Amino acid sequence: MVAVWGTLSVVMIWVVLSFLKERSGGAEMTEDKAPSLPVLKQLDPFSLTNQHGRVVTLESYRGKIWVADVIFARCPGPCSEMTRKMKRIQEKLGETEDVRLVSLTTDPEYDTPEVLRKYGMTFGSDQEHWDFLTGTKPQMKEMLTKNLLQVALEKEESQMESENDFFIHSTLMVVVDGKGRIRATVETLTPGALEQILETIEVLKSE
């Protein structure tokens, strides 16, 4: 009986060690290599217009990491805080050529390129490294909800809490890699969001 229990113990130890080895093998990495990020979605092609009236497509960002959020210029809610967070990312990055910031409007009928240019300038945006994108209503709905998987809903008049309270929209930042793939989303308004975005960018740079 002792021999049987001894044999079973050896077998159990072997099974546990094999399981742990299998679990760790898929996540193996060297000390100087950052962990990889999942691919959440491959973006579909799009064509929008930035604050300078220039056409911007998925190919425009090929080879560049970009951080995107959803705002609208006359927003009475979180948009200002979100844009200030983007400005802080801009300050941390400096004039980094391989990273872009992208803010997309959920109010394209009001947010013309000129309106968005003035909005960006109000927050001190770097106009060459930070795009404010608009388009037709169908284009923006397609881009925001189906492509970037963000919430962008027009409110009924009975739901509006103030004069310009037109939309419910996501307060997430979406990080896209140079191949046009969503690699992370970060809740903008939570503590540590800025640090998380910057860390994600560094991981993508190392790939």
Contacts in CASP RR format, 6 or more apart in sequence:
PFRMAT RR
TARGET T0000
AUTHOR 0000-0000-0000
METHOD contacts of the structure
MODEL  1
MVAVWGTLSVVMIWVVLSFLKERSGGAEMTEDKAPSLPVLKQLDPFSLTN
QHGRVVTLESYRGKIWVADVIFARCPGPCSEMTRKMKRIQEKLGETEDVR
LVSLTTDPEYDTPEVLRKYGMTFGSDQEHWDFLTGTKPQMKEMLTKNLLQ
VALEKEESQMESENDFFIHSTLMVVVDGKGRIRATVETLTPGALEQILET
IEVLKSE
27 35 0 8 1.000
29 35 0 8 1.000
33 206 0 8 1.000
34 202 0 8 1.000
34 203 0 8 1.000
34 206 0 8 1.000
35 203 0 8 1.000
36 203 0 8 1.000
36 207 0 8 1.000
37 183 0 8 1.000
37 184 0 8 1.000
37 200 0 8 1.000
37 203 0 8 1.000
37 204 0 8 1.000
38 183 0 8 1.000
39 181 0 8 1.000
39 182 0 8 1.000
39 183 0 8 1.000
40 149 0 8 1.000
40 181 0 8 1.000
40 182 0 8 1.000
40 183 0 8 1.000
40 184 0 8 1.000
40 185 0 8 1.000
41 149 0 8 1.000
41 181 0 8 1.000
41 182 0 8 1.000
42 179 0 8 1.000
42 180 0 8 1.000
42 181 0 8 1.000
43 58 0 8 1.000
43 147 0 8 1.000
43 148 0 8 1.000
43 176 0 8 1.000
43 180 0 8 1.000
43 181 0 8 1.000
43 182 0 8 1.000
44 58 0 8 1.000
44 146 0 8 1.000
44 147 0 8 1.000
45 57 0 8 1.000
45 58 0 8 1.000
45 59 0 8 1.000
46 57 0 8 1.000
46 58 0 8 1.000
46 139 0 8 1.000
46 142 0 8 1.000
46 143 0 8 1.000
46 147 0 8 1.000
47 55 0 8 1.000
47 56 0 8 1.000
47 57 0 8 1.000
47 139 0 8 1.000
48 55 0 8 1.000
48 56 0 8 1.000
48 57 0 8 1.000
48 104 0 8 1.000
48 133 0 8 1.000
48 134 0 8 1.000
48 135 0 8 1.000
48 139 0 8 1.000
48 140 0 8 1.000
48 143 0 8 1.000
49 55 0 8 1.000
49 56 0 8 1.000
49 113 0 8 1.000
49 133 0 8 1.000
49 134 0 8 1.000
49 135 0 8 1.000
50 56 0 8 1.000
50 113 0 8 1.000
50 116 0 8 1.000
50 131 0 8 1.000
50 132 0 8 1.000
50 133 0 8 1.000
50 134 0 8 1.000
51 113 0 8 1.000
51 114 0 8 1.000
51 116 0 8 1.000
51 117 0 8 1.000
51 120 0 8 1.000
51 127 0 8 1.000
51 131 0 8 1.000
51 132 0 8 1.000
52 113 0 8 1.000
52 117 0 8 1.000
52 127 0 8 1.000
53 113 0 8 1.000
56 131 0 8 1.000
56 133 0 8 1.000
58 180 0 8 1.000
61 100 0 8 1.000
61 102 0 8 1.000
61 176 0 8 1.000
61 178 0 8 1.000
61 180 0 8 1.000
62 178 0 8 1.000
62 179 0 8 1.000
62 180 0 8 1.000
63 98 0 8 1.000
63 178 0 8 1.000
63 179 0 8 1.000
64 97 0 8 1.000
64 98 0 8 1.000
64 99 0 8 1.000
64 100 0 8 1.000
64 178 0 8 1.000
65 98 0 8 1.000
65 99 0 8 1.000
65 100 0 8 1.000
65 175 0 8 1.000
65 176 0 8 1.000
65 177 0 8 1.000
65 178 0 8 1.000
65 201 0 8 1.000
65 204 0 8 1.000
65 205 0 8 1.000
66 99 0 8 1.000
66 100 0 8 1.000
66 101 0 8 1.000
66 102 0 8 1.000
66 175 0 8 1.000
66 176 0 8 1.000
66 178 0 8 1.000
67 86 0 8 1.000
67 89 0 8 1.000
67 99 0 8 1.000
67 100 0 8 1.000
67 101 0 8 1.000
67 102 0 8 1.000
67 173 0 8 1.000
67 174 0 8 1.000
67 175 0 8 1.000
67 176 0 8 1.000
67 197 0 8 1.000
67 201 0 8 1.000
68 101 0 8 1.000
68 102 0 8 1.000
68 103 0 8 1.000
68 104 0 8 1.000
68 148 0 8 1.000
68 173 0 8 1.000
68 174 0 8 1.000
68 176 0 8 1.000
69 82 0 8 1.000
69 83 0 8 1.000
69 86 0 8 1.000
69 102 0 8 1.000
69 103 0 8 1.000
69 104 0 8 1.000
69 170 0 8 1.000
69 171 0 8 1.000
69 172 0 8 1.000
69 173 0 8 1.000
69 174 0 8 1.000
69 188 0 8 1.000
70 103 0 8 1.000
70 104 0 8 1.000
70 105 0 8 1.000
70 106 0 8 1.000
70 144 0 8 1.000
70 148 0 8 1.000
70 150 0 8 1.000
70 152 0 8 1.000
70 169 0 8 1.000
70 170 0 8 1.000
70 171 0 8 1.000
70 172 0 8 1.000
71 79 0 8 1.000
71 82 0 8 1.000
71 83 0 8 1.000
71 103 0 8 1.000
71 104 0 8 1.000
71 105 0 8 1.000
71 106 0 8 1.000
71 169 0 8 1.000
72 79 0 8 1.000
72 105 0 8 1.000
72 106 0 8 1.000
72 107 0 8 1.000
72 110 0 8 1.000
72 111 0 8 1.000
72 166 0 8 1.000
72 167 0 8 1.000
72 169 0 8 1.000
73 79 0 8 1.000
73 105 0 8 1.000
73 107 0 8 1.000
73 110 0 8 1.000
73 111 0 8 1.000
73 115 0 8 1.000
73 116 0 8 1.000
73 118 0 8 1.000
73 119 0 8 1.000
74 107 0 8 1.000
74 110 0 8 1.000
74 164 0 8 1.000
74 166 0 8 1.000
75 107 0 8 1.000
75 164 0 8 1.000
75 167 0 8 1.000
76 161 0 8 1.000
76 162 0 8 1.000
76 163 0 8 1.000
76 164 0 8 1.000
76 165 0 8 1.000
77 165 0 8 1.000
78 171 0 8 1.000
78 188 0 8 1.000
78 189 0 8 1.000
80 123 0 8 1.000
81 188 0 8 1.000
81 189 0 8 1.000
82 171 0 8 1.000
82 173 0 8 1.000
82 188 0 8 1.000
82 189 0 8 1.000
83 103 0 8 1.000
83 119 0 8 1.000
83 120 0 8 1.000
83 123 0 8 1.000
83 125 0 8 1.000
84 123 0 8 1.000
85 173 0 8 1.000
85 188 0 8 1.000
85 193 0 8 1.000
85 194 0 8 1.000
86 101 0 8 1.000
86 103 0 8 1.000
86 123 0 8 1.000
86 125 0 8 1.000
86 130 0 8 1.000
86 173 0 8 1.000
87 123 0 8 1.000
87 124 0 8 1.000
87 125 0 8 1.000
88 194 0 8 1.000
89 101 0 8 1.000
89 194 0 8 1.000
89 197 0 8 1.000
89 198 0 8 1.000
90 101 0 8 1.000
90 125 0 8 1.000
90 126 0 8 1.000
90 129 0 8 1.000
90 130 0 8 1.000
92 194 0 8 1.000
92 198 0 8 1.000
93 99 0 8 1.000
93 129 0 8 1.000
93 198 0 8 1.000
93 201 0 8 1.000
94 126 0 8 1.000
95 126 0 8 1.000
95 129 0 8 1.000
96 129 0 8 1.000
98 205 0 8 1.000
99 129 0 8 1.000
99 201 0 8 1.000
100 129 0 8 1.000
100 130 0 8 1.000
100 131 0 8 1.000
101 125 0 8 1.000
101 126 0 8 1.000
101 129 0 8 1.000
101 130 0 8 1.000
101 131 0 8 1.000
102 130 0 8 1.000
102 131 0 8 1.000
102 133 0 8 1.000
103 116 0 8 1.000
103 120 0 8 1.000
103 130 0 8 1.000
103 131 0 8 1.000
103 132 0 8 1.000
103 133 0 8 1.000
104 132 0 8 1.000
104 133 0 8 1.000
104 134 0 8 1.000
104 140 0 8 1.000
104 143 0 8 1.000
104 144 0 8 1.000
104 148 0 8 1.000
105 111 0 8 1.000
105 116 0 8 1.000
105 132 0 8 1.000
105 133 0 8 1.000
105 134 0 8 1.000
105 140 0 8 1.000
106 140 0 8 1.000
106 144 0 8 1.000
106 152 0 8 1.000
106 167 0 8 1.000
106 169 0 8 1.000
107 166 0 8 1.000
107 167 0 8 1.000
108 134 0 8 1.000
108 135 0 8 1.000
108 136 0 8 1.000
108 137 0 8 1.000
108 139 0 8 1.000
108 140 0 8 1.000
109 137 0 8 1.000
111 119 0 8 1.000
111 132 0 8 1.000
111 134 0 8 1.000
112 134 0 8 1.000
113 132 0 8 1.000
113 134 0 8 1.000
116 132 0 8 1.000
116 133 0 8 1.000
116 134 0 8 1.000
117 127 0 8 1.000
117 132 0 8 1.000
119 132 0 8 1.000
120 127 0 8 1.000
120 130 0 8 1.000
120 132 0 8 1.000
121 127 0 8 1.000
125 132 0 8 1.000
133 143 0 8 1.000
134 140 0 8 1.000
140 152 0 8 1.000
141 152 0 8 1.000
144 150 0 8 1.000
144 152 0 8 1.000
144 169 0 8 1.000
145 151 0 8 1.000
145 152 0 8 1.000
148 174 0 8 1.000
148 182 0 8 1.000
149 174 0 8 1.000
149 182 0 8 1.000
150 169 0 8 1.000
150 170 0 8 1.000
150 172 0 8 1.000
150 174 0 8 1.000
151 168 0 8 1.000
151 169 0 8 1.000
151 170 0 8 1.000
152 167 0 8 1.000
152 168 0 8 1.000
152 169 0 8 1.000
152 170 0 8 1.000
153 167 0 8 1.000
153 168 0 8 1.000
153 169 0 8 1.000
154 166 0 8 1.000
154 167 0 8 1.000
155 165 0 8 1.000
155 166 0 8 1.000
155 167 0 8 1.000
155 168 0 8 1.000
159 165 0 8 1.000
160 166 0 8 1.000
171 187 0 8 1.000
171 188 0 8 1.000
171 189 0 8 1.000
172 185 0 8 1.000
172 186 0 8 1.000
172 187 0 8 1.000
172 188 0 8 1.000
173 185 0 8 1.000
173 186 0 8 1.000
173 188 0 8 1.000
173 193 0 8 1.000
173 197 0 8 1.000
174 182 0 8 1.000
174 184 0 8 1.000
174 185 0 8 1.000
175 182 0 8 1.000
175 183 0 8 1.000
175 184 0 8 1.000
175 185 0 8 1.000
175 186 0 8 1.000
175 197 0 8 1.000
175 200 0 8 1.000
175 201 0 8 1.000
175 204 0 8 1.000
176 182 0 8 1.000
176 183 0 8 1.000
177 183 0 8 1.000
177 204 0 8 1.000
177 207 0 8 1.000
178 204 0 8 1.000
183 200 0 8 1.000
183 204 0 8 1.000
184 196 0 8 1.000
184 200 0 8 1.000
186 193 0 8 1.000
186 196 0 8 1.000
186 197 0 8 1.000
186 200 0 8 1.000
187 193 0 8 1.000
END
